[in-house]
Amino acid sequence: MREKTIKQQLQAFGLNKAINMVDGDPDKNIPKIMDWVDRLLDENTFKGQRNMIRNIIRNHDNVWNQFMKSFWTDMDDGQRKTLFENFFLNACAVGTPRQDKAKEEHGCNIPWAILMDPTSACNLGCTGCWAAEYGDKMSMDYDTLDSIIRQGKALGTYFYIYSGGEPLVRKKDIIRLCEAHNDCMFLAFTNGTLIDEAFADEMLRVKNFIPAISIEGFEEETDSRRGQGTYRRVIRAMEILKEHKLGFGASLCYTSQNADVIGSEEYIDFLIDQGCKFAWFFTYMPVGAGAPTDLIAKAHQREYMYHQIRSFRQTKPIFTMDFWNDGEYVGGCIAGGRSYLHINANGDIEPCAFIHYSDSNIHEKTLLEAYKSPLFMQYKANQPFNDNHLRPCPLLDNSGRLAQMVHASGAHSTDMTKPEDVDSLCAKCKSACDNWAPTAERLWNESGEGRPQHGKPE
């Protein structure tokens, strides 16, 4: 692991001074944060995003200005400072140039974030989730998880996300990793049911861990997919986090059965009232040999989410991201190490959490060797998969593209219970792909010159 340079130590000192200045008078000094960020980052790094934030915080009546101020009223001081330092300084100012240098040197993608599964075990059995089939068959031990993070940091990756299974089955190891790598930011996709007072105290102590709690809508929608009583347990977890002034958000999977609910203004207001600072939206993917296809969102439902989320960004103090419909902001698919990748609990290094094919395993290869593997190089060579970035995905949006890459690379299915033929998987998604294509084309043409420009990371 590389130590921070003298320049980076001075940047950290400057950031702490800037944060302390804002603490004294957030209303007056929040706009000055962007002056410091401009000095910290390369001119083109996150250029579009920085300009957007600058315009927001200059307008005191803007909903995003209210959102920024909420970090000073709703969040523990120590966690807020850790979040800013680990995100802006380490993940962006330190990490991005290191990634760029490694990309140039090795000729492969280097991810900004790594998603990994400490375990396949889960205390729930949600409909349509592959983890429900795996049980507790797989896990990565502490040393393996620690090695992934150390290798990642050497290449510039300082943002780590846990999924599963239910990652909080491994609470103790997750907190231990937060302590060992206090220069990184950690997030977990969690069902929230294992968050209690004791764990909230640990989060408050380490300061660099934030949960994204999976919730399917209100009580009826959540319990119908996740089991009776789950909704109430999730609400209690959110109450605990809010009482401890800990940052957290929601992870939302929209399906044919709940899109109208989780895309509603009523539901977004509910999340804000609960204390969520962000909401990450995913569309349902029929991954797994027995996964139901009738849960795939219809084209009109996906368009509904497209319009709703963009509307909320103008009116609601919560950060939202739709990992399919926001492809236009990041230049298409971000998987395959372009911005992120996934390592499952068996150690298989996959391009995406929803693409269960691999030609590398962390127990047999280093991260860098995996980034140079045939499958990841196929992703690098083929991205973007469509000039219309509202069709970013090689599985759901571009029929057969995933199968081409899997066959060309010799990758295999990583499903441990029922290995899925990639051609069969692509066939399951073809109808949804064909139905979405004309809608995506219309939306893409309508956005025209107003289409956002994306900056690094790529």
VEXDREN-2710 file (C-alpha; in Angstrom, 1 decimal):
% VEXDREN-2710
k/r/px/py/pz
1/MET/0.0/0.0/0.0
2/ARG/1.4/3.4/-1.0
3/GLU/1.6/6.1/1.6
4/LYS/0.2/9.5/1.0
5/THR/2.7/12.0/-0.6
6/ILE/3.5/15.3/1.1
7/LYS/1.2/17.0/-1.3
8/GLN/-1.7/14.7/-0.4
9/GLN/-1.0/15.2/3.3
10/LEU/-1.2/19.0/2.7
11/GLN/-4.5/18.4/0.8
12/ALA/-5.9/16.5/3.8
13/PHE/-4.9/19.3/6.1
14/GLY/-6.6/21.8/3.8
15/LEU/-9.7/19.7/3.6
16/ASN/-9.9/19.6/7.4
17/LYS/-9.5/23.3/7.6
18/ALA/-12.3/23.8/5.0
19/ILE/-14.6/21.5/6.9
20/ASN/-13.9/23.2/10.2
21/MET/-14.6/26.5/8.5
22/VAL/-18.0/25.3/7.3
23/ASP/-18.8/23.8/10.7
24/GLY/-18.7/27.3/12.1
25/ASP/-21.3/28.7/9.7
26/PRO/-22.7/26.3/7.1
27/ASP/-25.0/28.8/5.5
28/LYS/-22.2/31.2/4.8
29/ASN/-19.3/28.8/4.1
30/ILE/-20.7/25.8/2.2
31/PRO/-20.1/27.5/-1.2
32/LYS/-16.4/27.9/-0.3
33/ILE/-16.1/24.1/-0.2
34/MET/-16.1/24.0/-4.0
35/ASP/-13.2/26.5/-4.2
36/TRP/-11.2/24.0/-2.2
37/VAL/-12.4/21.0/-4.3
38/ASP/-11.3/22.9/-7.5
39/ARG/-7.8/23.2/-6.1
40/LEU/-7.8/19.6/-5.0
41/LEU/-8.9/17.9/-8.3
42/ASP/-7.6/17.9/-11.8
43/GLU/-9.4/20.3/-14.1
44/ASN/-11.4/17.6/-15.9
45/THR/-12.1/15.2/-13.0
46/PHE/-15.8/15.2/-12.3
47/LYS/-16.0/18.5/-14.2
48/GLY/-19.7/18.3/-15.1
49/GLN/-20.6/17.2/-11.6
50/ARG/-18.6/19.9/-9.9
51/ASN/-20.2/22.6/-12.1
52/MET/-23.6/21.3/-11.2
53/ILE/-22.9/21.3/-7.5
54/ARG/-21.4/24.8/-7.7
55/ASN/-24.6/26.2/-9.3
56/ILE/-26.7/24.4/-6.7
57/ILE/-25.0/25.7/-3.6
58/ARG/-24.9/29.3/-4.8
59/ASN/-28.7/29.2/-4.8
60/HIS/-29.9/29.2/-1.2
61/ASP/-33.4/28.3/-2.2
62/ASN/-32.4/25.3/-4.3
63/VAL/-33.5/22.0/-2.9
64/TRP/-29.9/20.7/-3.2
65/ASN/-28.7/23.5/-1.1
66/GLN/-31.0/22.2/1.6
67/PHE/-29.7/18.7/1.0
68/MET/-26.1/19.9/1.5
69/LYS/-27.0/21.7/4.8
70/SER/-28.6/18.5/6.1
71/PHE/-25.2/16.9/6.4
72/TRP/-24.5/19.4/9.2
73/THR/-27.8/19.1/10.9
74/ASP/-28.5/15.4/10.6
75/MET/-25.1/13.7/10.6
76/ASP/-22.5/13.0/13.3
77/ASP/-19.6/15.5/13.0
78/GLY/-17.0/12.8/12.9
79/GLN/-18.7/10.7/10.3
80/ARG/-19.3/13.7/8.1
81/LYS/-15.6/14.7/8.2
82/THR/-14.6/11.1/7.5
83/LEU/-17.0/10.9/4.6
84/PHE/-15.6/14.0/3.0
85/GLU/-12.0/13.1/3.5
86/ASN/-12.3/9.5/2.3
87/PHE/-14.5/10.4/-0.7
88/PHE/-13.1/13.7/-2.0
89/LEU/-9.5/13.3/-1.0
90/ASN/-8.8/9.6/-1.1
91/ALA/-11.3/8.2/-3.6
92/CYS/-11.1/11.2/-5.9
93/ALA/-8.0/13.3/-5.5
94/VAL/-5.7/10.4/-4.6
95/GLY/-7.4/7.5/-6.2
96/THR/-8.5/8.8/-9.6
97/PRO/-5.0/9.8/-10.8
98/ARG/-3.6/6.5/-9.6
99/GLN/-6.2/4.7/-11.5
100/ASP/-5.5/6.7/-14.6
101/LYS/-1.8/5.9/-14.4
102/ALA/-2.5/2.2/-13.9
103/LYS/-4.9/2.2/-16.9
104/GLU/-2.2/3.7/-19.1
105/GLU/0.5/1.5/-17.8
106/HIS/-1.4/-1.8/-18.0
107/GLY/-3.8/-1.1/-20.9
108/CYS/-6.9/-2.3/-18.9
109/ASN/-9.8/-1.0/-16.9
110/ILE/-9.2/0.0/-13.3
111/PRO/-12.3/0.3/-11.2
112/TRP/-13.3/3.3/-9.0
113/ALA/-15.3/0.9/-6.8
114/ILE/-15.2/-2.8/-5.9
115/LEU/-18.4/-4.6/-4.9
116/MET/-17.8/-7.8/-3.0
117/ASP/-19.7/-10.5/-1.1
118/PRO/-18.3/-11.5/2.3
119/THR/-20.8/-14.4/2.3
120/SER/-23.6/-16.0/0.4
121/ALA/-25.6/-16.6/3.6
122/CYS/-28.7/-14.6/4.2
123/ASN/-31.4/-14.5/6.9
124/LEU/-34.1/-13.8/4.3
125/GLY/-35.3/-15.6/1.1
126/CYS/-36.5/-12.9/-1.2
127/THR/-38.4/-13.8/-4.4
128/GLY/-36.2/-13.5/-7.5
129/CYS/-32.9/-13.2/-5.6
130/TRP/-30.2/-15.7/-6.5
131/ALA/-28.8/-15.5/-2.9
132/ALA/-31.9/-17.3/-1.7
133/GLU/-30.7/-20.4/-3.6
134/TYR/-27.1/-20.3/-2.4
135/GLY/-27.6/-20.6/1.4
136/ASP/-24.4/-20.4/3.4
137/LYS/-22.4/-22.4/0.9
138/MET/-19.8/-19.7/0.2
139/SER/-17.8/-17.0/2.0
140/MET/-14.5/-15.1/1.7
141/ASP/-12.4/-15.1/4.9
142/TYR/-11.1/-11.9/6.5
143/ASP/-7.6/-12.2/5.0
144/THR/-9.0/-12.5/1.5
145/LEU/-11.3/-9.5/1.9
146/ASP/-8.3/-7.6/3.4
147/SER/-6.1/-8.6/0.5
148/ILE/-8.7/-7.4/-2.1
149/ILE/-8.8/-3.9/-0.4
150/ARG/-5.0/-3.7/-0.2
151/GLN/-4.6/-4.7/-3.9
152/GLY/-7.3/-2.2/-4.8
153/LYS/-5.8/0.7/-3.0
154/ALA/-2.4/0.1/-4.7
155/LEU/-4.2/0.7/-8.0
156/GLY/-6.2/3.7/-6.7
157/THR/-9.5/2.1/-5.5
158/TYR/-10.7/3.5/-2.2
159/PHE/-14.5/2.8/-2.3
160/TYR/-15.7/-0.7/-1.3
161/ILE/-19.3/-2.0/-1.4
162/TYR/-20.5/-5.2/0.3
163/SER/-23.4/-7.3/-1.0
164/GLY/-24.3/-10.9/-0.7
165/GLY/-26.1/-12.8/0.7
166/GLU/-26.6/-10.5/3.6
167/PRO/-23.3/-8.9/4.3
168/LEU/-24.1/-8.0/7.9
169/VAL/-24.0/-11.7/8.7
170/ARG/-20.3/-10.8/8.9
171/LYS/-20.7/-7.7/11.1
172/LYS/-17.5/-8.2/13.1
173/ASP/-15.3/-8.6/10.0
174/ILE/-16.9/-5.6/8.3
175/ILE/-16.1/-3.4/11.3
176/ARG/-12.6/-4.9/11.5
177/LEU/-12.0/-4.0/7.8
178/CYS/-13.3/-0.5/8.4
179/GLU/-10.7/-0.1/11.2
180/ALA/-7.9/-1.6/9.1
181/HIS/-8.6/0.6/6.2
182/ASN/-9.7/3.9/7.7
183/ASP/-8.7/5.7/4.6
184/CYS/-11.5/4.0/2.6
185/MET/-15.2/4.5/2.4
186/PHE/-17.4/1.4/2.8
187/LEU/-21.0/0.8/1.9
188/ALA/-23.2/-2.2/2.1
189/PHE/-26.4/-3.3/0.4
190/THR/-28.3/-4.8/3.3
191/ASN/-31.8/-5.9/4.1
192/GLY/-31.4/-3.9/7.3
193/THR/-32.9/-6.5/9.6
194/LEU/-29.6/-7.1/11.4
195/ILE/-28.9/-3.5/12.3
196/ASP/-29.3/-3.0/16.0
197/GLU/-28.2/-0.5/18.7
198/ALA/-24.8/-2.2/19.2
199/PHE/-24.0/-2.2/15.5
200/ALA/-25.0/1.5/15.2
201/ASP/-22.5/2.2/18.0
202/GLU/-19.8/0.4/16.1
203/MET/-20.7/2.4/13.0
204/LEU/-20.4/5.6/15.0
205/ARG/-17.0/4.5/16.2
206/VAL/-15.4/3.6/12.9
207/LYS/-17.2/6.4/10.9
208/ASN/-16.4/5.0/7.4
209/PHE/-19.4/2.6/6.9
210/ILE/-22.8/3.5/5.4
211/PRO/-25.6/1.1/4.7
212/ALA/-28.0/1.2/1.7
213/ILE/-31.1/-0.6/3.0
214/SER/-33.1/-2.7/0.6
215/ILE/-36.8/-2.0/0.7
216/GLU/-39.4/-2.8/-1.9
217/GLY/-42.0/-0.1/-1.2
218/PHE/-44.4/0.2/1.7
219/GLU/-45.3/-2.7/4.0
220/GLU/-47.3/-4.7/1.4
221/GLU/-44.8/-4.5/-1.4
222/THR/-41.8/-5.2/0.9
223/ASP/-43.3/-8.1/2.8
224/SER/-44.7/-9.7/-0.3
225/ARG/-41.2/-10.2/-1.7
226/ARG/-39.0/-10.3/1.5
227/GLY/-41.3/-12.0/4.0
228/GLN/-43.8/-11.1/6.6
229/GLY/-42.6/-8.6/9.2
230/THR/-39.5/-7.5/7.2
231/TYR/-40.9/-4.0/6.6
232/ARG/-41.3/-3.3/10.3
233/ARG/-37.7/-4.5/11.0
234/VAL/-36.4/-2.2/8.3
235/ILE/-38.2/0.8/9.7
236/ARG/-36.8/0.1/13.1
237/ALA/-33.3/-0.1/11.6
238/MET/-33.8/3.3/10.0
239/GLU/-35.0/4.7/13.3
240/ILE/-31.9/3.5/15.1
241/LEU/-29.6/5.0/12.4
242/LYS/-31.4/8.3/12.5
243/GLU/-31.2/8.4/16.3
244/HIS/-27.5/7.9/16.1
245/LYS/-27.1/10.6/13.4
246/LEU/-25.6/8.1/11.0
247/GLY/-25.8/8.5/7.3
248/PHE/-27.7/5.9/5.4
249/GLY/-29.8/5.4/2.2
250/ALA/-32.1/3.0/0.4
251/SER/-31.5/0.4/-2.3
252/LEU/-34.6/0.0/-4.4
253/CYS/-35.3/-2.6/-7.0
254/TYR/-38.2/-1.7/-9.3
255/THR/-40.2/-4.5/-10.8
256/SER/-43.4/-4.9/-12.8
257/GLN/-45.2/-5.1/-9.5
258/ASN/-43.9/-2.1/-7.5
259/ALA/-42.6/0.5/-10.0
260/ASP/-45.7/2.7/-9.5
261/VAL/-45.1/2.7/-5.7
262/ILE/-41.4/3.3/-5.4
263/GLY/-41.4/5.8/-8.2
264/SER/-44.1/7.9/-6.5
265/GLU/-43.7/11.2/-4.8
266/GLU/-45.3/9.8/-1.7
267/TYR/-42.7/7.1/-1.5
268/ILE/-39.7/9.5/-2.0
269/ASP/-41.1/11.8/0.7
270/PHE/-41.4/8.8/3.0
271/LEU/-37.7/7.9/2.4
272/ILE/-36.7/11.5/3.2
273/ASP/-38.8/11.5/6.3
274/GLN/-37.1/8.3/7.4
275/GLY/-33.7/10.0/7.1
276/CYS/-32.4/8.5/3.9
277/LYS/-29.7/10.7/2.3
278/PHE/-29.6/8.7/-1.0
279/ALA/-31.7/6.2/-3.0
280/TRP/-30.1/3.9/-5.5
281/PHE/-32.5/2.4/-8.0
282/PHE/-32.0/-0.9/-9.9
283/THR/-34.3/-2.5/-12.4
284/TYR/-35.1/-6.2/-11.8
285/MET/-32.8/-8.7/-13.7
286/PRO/-33.9/-12.3/-14.2
287/VAL/-30.6/-13.7/-13.2
288/GLY/-30.5/-17.4/-12.2
289/ALA/-32.0/-20.4/-13.9
290/GLY/-35.3/-20.2/-12.0
291/ALA/-35.6/-16.5/-11.8
292/PRO/-39.1/-15.3/-12.8
293/THR/-39.3/-13.1/-15.9
294/ASP/-42.6/-11.6/-15.2
295/LEU/-41.0/-9.3/-12.6
296/ILE/-39.0/-7.5/-15.4
297/ALA/-40.3/-3.8/-15.5
298/LYS/-42.3/-3.0/-18.6
299/ALA/-41.0/-0.3/-21.0
300/HIS/-43.6/2.2/-19.8
301/GLN/-42.7/1.5/-16.2
302/ARG/-39.0/2.1/-16.9
303/GLU/-39.9/5.3/-18.7
304/TYR/-42.0/6.3/-15.7
305/MET/-39.0/5.9/-13.4
306/TYR/-36.9/7.9/-15.9
307/HIS/-39.2/10.9/-15.7
308/GLN/-39.9/10.6/-12.0
309/ILE/-36.3/10.5/-10.8
310/ARG/-35.3/13.4/-13.0
311/SER/-38.3/15.3/-11.5
312/PHE/-37.3/14.5/-8.0
313/ARG/-33.8/15.8/-8.5
314/GLN/-35.3/19.3/-9.0
315/THR/-37.7/19.1/-6.0
316/LYS/-36.5/16.6/-3.3
317/PRO/-33.5/16.8/-0.9
318/ILE/-32.2/13.3/-1.6
319/PHE/-29.5/12.0/-3.9
320/THR/-30.9/9.5/-6.4
321/MET/-29.3/7.3/-9.0
322/ASP/-30.9/4.9/-11.4
323/PHE/-28.2/2.5/-12.6
324/TRP/-29.9/1.8/-15.9
325/ASN/-31.7/5.1/-16.8
326/ASP/-28.7/7.2/-15.7
327/GLY/-26.4/5.6/-18.3
328/GLU/-26.4/8.9/-20.1
329/TYR/-24.6/10.6/-17.2
330/VAL/-21.7/8.1/-17.2
331/GLY/-21.3/7.1/-20.8
332/GLY/-23.2/3.8/-20.7
333/CYS/-22.3/0.6/-18.8
334/ILE/-19.9/1.1/-15.9
335/ALA/-19.2/-2.6/-15.3
336/GLY/-16.3/-4.8/-16.3
337/GLY/-13.9/-2.6/-14.2
338/ARG/-14.7/0.6/-16.2
339/SER/-15.9/2.0/-12.9
340/TYR/-16.8/-1.0/-10.9
341/LEU/-16.8/-4.9/-10.7
342/HIS/-18.1/-7.6/-8.5
343/ILE/-16.4/-10.4/-6.6
344/ASN/-18.8/-13.1/-5.3
345/ALA/-18.5/-15.0/-2.1
346/ASN/-16.7/-17.9/-3.9
347/GLY/-14.0/-15.4/-5.1
348/ASP/-15.2/-15.3/-8.7
349/ILE/-14.4/-11.9/-10.2
350/GLU/-17.4/-10.9/-12.3
351/PRO/-18.0/-7.8/-14.5
352/CYS/-21.2/-6.9/-12.6
353/ALA/-23.3/-8.0/-9.8
354/PHE/-25.9/-9.1/-12.3
355/ILE/-23.5/-10.8/-14.7
356/HIS/-22.7/-14.2/-13.2
357/TYR/-19.9/-15.2/-15.5
358/SER/-16.2/-15.2/-14.9
359/ASP/-12.8/-16.4/-16.1
360/SER/-10.9/-15.3/-12.9
361/ASN/-10.9/-16.1/-9.2
362/ILE/-9.3/-14.0/-6.5
363/HIS/-7.9/-17.2/-4.9
364/GLU/-6.0/-17.9/-8.2
365/LYS/-5.3/-14.4/-9.6
366/THR/-4.4/-10.9/-8.5
367/LEU/-6.9/-8.1/-9.1
368/LEU/-4.6/-6.8/-11.9
369/GLU/-4.4/-10.2/-13.6
370/ALA/-8.2/-10.4/-13.5
371/TYR/-8.5/-6.9/-15.0
372/LYS/-6.4/-8.1/-17.9
373/SER/-8.4/-11.3/-18.3
374/PRO/-10.2/-12.1/-21.6
375/LEU/-13.6/-11.3/-20.2
376/PHE/-12.7/-7.9/-18.7
377/MET/-10.8/-7.0/-21.9
378/GLN/-13.9/-7.9/-23.9
379/TYR/-15.8/-5.4/-21.8
380/LYS/-13.1/-2.8/-22.3
381/ALA/-13.1/-3.3/-26.1
382/ASN/-16.9/-3.3/-26.5
383/GLN/-18.0/-0.4/-24.1
384/PRO/-20.2/1.4/-24.7
385/PHE/-22.5/-1.3/-25.9
386/ASN/-24.8/1.2/-27.6
387/ASP/-24.4/4.8/-28.7
388/ASN/-27.7/5.4/-27.0
389/HIS/-26.7/5.4/-23.3
390/LEU/-30.2/4.8/-22.2
391/ARG/-29.5/1.3/-23.4
392/PRO/-26.3/0.7/-21.4
393/CYS/-26.6/-3.0/-20.4
394/PRO/-25.1/-5.8/-22.5
395/LEU/-27.8/-8.2/-21.1
396/LEU/-31.0/-6.3/-20.7
397/ASP/-30.6/-3.6/-23.3
398/ASN/-28.5/-5.1/-26.1
399/SER/-29.7/-8.6/-27.0
400/GLY/-26.9/-11.1/-27.4
401/ARG/-24.0/-8.8/-26.6
402/LEU/-23.2/-10.5/-23.3
403/ALA/-23.3/-13.9/-24.9
404/GLN/-20.8/-12.8/-27.5
405/MET/-18.4/-11.6/-24.9
406/VAL/-18.8/-14.8/-22.7
407/HIS/-18.2/-17.0/-25.7
408/ALA/-15.2/-15.0/-27.0
409/SER/-13.5/-15.0/-23.5
410/GLY/-14.3/-18.6/-22.6
411/ALA/-15.9/-17.4/-19.3
412/HIS/-18.1/-19.8/-17.3
413/SER/-21.3/-19.5/-15.2
414/THR/-20.5/-18.8/-11.6
415/ASP/-23.9/-20.0/-10.3
416/MET/-23.1/-22.6/-7.7
417/THR/-26.5/-24.4/-7.8
418/LYS/-27.8/-24.2/-11.4
419/PRO/-25.2/-23.0/-13.9
420/GLU/-27.0/-20.9/-16.4
421/ASP/-26.3/-21.0/-20.1
422/VAL/-25.6/-17.5/-21.3
423/ASP/-27.6/-17.9/-24.5
424/SER/-30.6/-18.9/-22.5
425/LEU/-30.2/-16.0/-20.1
426/CYS/-30.0/-13.5/-23.1
427/ALA/-33.1/-15.1/-24.6
428/LYS/-35.0/-14.4/-21.4
429/CYS/-34.2/-10.7/-21.7
430/LYS/-34.8/-10.3/-25.5
431/SER/-38.5/-9.3/-25.2
432/ALA/-37.7/-6.7/-22.6
433/CYS/-34.8/-5.4/-24.8
434/ASP/-36.9/-5.2/-27.9
435/ASN/-39.8/-3.4/-26.1
436/TRP/-37.4/-0.9/-24.4
437/ALA/-35.5/0.0/-27.6
438/PRO/-38.0/2.3/-29.3
439/THR/-38.8/4.1/-26.0
440/ALA/-35.1/4.6/-25.3
441/GLU/-34.6/5.9/-28.8
442/ARG/-37.4/8.5/-28.4
443/LEU/-36.1/9.6/-25.0
444/TRP/-32.6/9.9/-26.2
445/ASN/-33.6/12.0/-29.2
446/GLU/-35.8/14.2/-26.9
447/SER/-33.0/15.0/-24.6
448/GLY/-31.0/16.3/-27.5
449/GLU/-28.6/19.2/-26.8
450/GLY/-29.6/19.2/-23.1
451/ARG/-28.0/15.8/-22.6
452/PRO/-25.6/15.9/-19.7
453/GLN/-21.9/15.6/-20.3
454/HIS/-20.1/13.0/-18.2
455/GLY/-16.6/13.4/-16.8
456/LYS/-14.2/11.0/-15.0
457/PRO/-14.2/8.5/-13.6
458/GLU/-14.6/6.3/-16.7
END
